[in-house]
């Protein structure tokens, strides 16, 4: 495991969907798709942590070291990205 958690964000064609690339393995097998809070709340530990700890996530796909997040449009990306960064750092460190 790396001493640091790095996060890069990339916009998509949909203004409410963002891809986040990390330097940490988030999913080791098949892609994890969580279409709602209820699904994420019963998902893997990292999905549970993100849905319960970061306000504004509506849908989440975890693939390798990437997250694809669909947000609640009422939550600004800057806030959501900061909260995801903090949550991942707490999770891995």
C-alpha positions as CSV (number, residue, x, y, z in Angstrom):
1,X,0.0,0.0,0.0
2,X,1.2,3.4,-0.9
3,X,2.0,5.9,1.9
4,X,-0.1,8.5,0.0
5,X,-3.6,8.3,-1.5
6,X,-3.7,10.3,-4.7
7,X,-6.9,11.3,-6.4
8,X,-7.4,12.7,-9.9
9,X,-10.8,13.6,-11.3
10,X,-12.0,13.5,-14.9
11,X,-15.2,15.0,-16.1
12,X,-17.6,13.0,-18.3
13,X,-20.2,14.0,-20.8
14,X,-22.8,14.0,-18.0
15,X,-22.3,17.0,-15.6
16,X,-23.5,14.9,-12.7
17,X,-21.0,12.0,-13.3
18,X,-17.3,12.2,-12.5
19,X,-14.5,9.6,-12.8
20,X,-12.1,9.6,-9.9
21,X,-8.7,7.8,-10.4
22,X,-6.7,6.7,-7.4
23,X,-3.4,5.0,-6.8
24,X,-5.1,2.4,-4.6
25,X,-6.8,-0.9,-5.5
26,X,-10.4,-0.3,-4.7
27,X,-12.0,-3.4,-6.3
28,X,-9.9,-6.6,-6.8
29,X,-12.4,-8.6,-8.9
30,X,-15.3,-7.7,-11.1
31,X,-16.7,-4.1,-11.2
32,X,-18.9,-3.2,-8.3
33,X,-22.0,-1.3,-9.3
34,X,-24.2,0.3,-6.7
35,X,-27.3,2.0,-8.2
36,X,-28.6,3.4,-4.9
37,X,-27.7,4.2,-1.3
38,X,-29.5,1.0,-0.2
39,X,-27.3,-1.1,-2.5
40,X,-24.1,0.7,-1.4
41,X,-25.0,0.4,2.3
42,X,-24.9,-3.4,1.8
43,X,-21.9,-3.5,-0.5
44,X,-18.2,-3.9,0.2
45,X,-16.6,-2.0,3.1
46,X,-15.3,0.7,0.8
47,X,-18.8,1.2,-0.8
48,X,-20.4,1.3,2.6
49,X,-17.8,3.9,3.8
50,X,-18.4,6.1,0.8
51,X,-22.2,6.0,0.8
52,X,-22.3,6.6,4.6
53,X,-19.5,9.1,4.8
54,X,-19.9,11.3,1.7
55,X,-23.0,13.3,1.2
56,X,-24.4,13.4,-2.3
57,X,-23.4,10.1,-3.9
58,X,-26.4,8.7,-5.8
59,X,-24.7,5.9,-7.8
60,X,-21.2,4.4,-7.6
61,X,-19.2,2.1,-9.8
62,X,-15.9,0.8,-8.4
63,X,-13.5,-0.6,-11.0
64,X,-9.9,-1.4,-10.1
65,X,-8.5,1.9,-8.8
66,X,-11.3,4.0,-10.3
67,X,-14.6,5.3,-9.0
68,X,-17.4,6.6,-11.2
69,X,-19.7,8.7,-9.1
70,X,-23.1,10.0,-10.0
71,X,-23.9,12.9,-7.6
72,X,-27.0,14.5,-6.3
73,X,-27.1,17.8,-8.3
74,X,-27.5,19.8,-5.2
75,X,-24.0,18.9,-3.9
76,X,-21.2,20.8,-5.6
77,X,-18.4,18.7,-7.1
78,X,-15.7,20.5,-5.0
79,X,-17.4,19.4,-1.8
80,X,-18.0,15.9,-2.9
81,X,-14.4,15.4,-4.2
82,X,-12.9,16.8,-1.0
83,X,-15.1,14.4,1.1
84,X,-14.2,11.4,-1.1
85,X,-10.5,12.3,-0.8
86,X,-10.7,12.5,3.0
87,X,-12.7,9.3,3.3
88,X,-10.3,7.3,1.1
89,X,-7.3,8.6,3.1
90,X,-9.0,7.6,6.3
91,X,-9.9,4.2,4.9
92,X,-6.4,3.4,3.7
93,X,-4.2,5.1,6.2
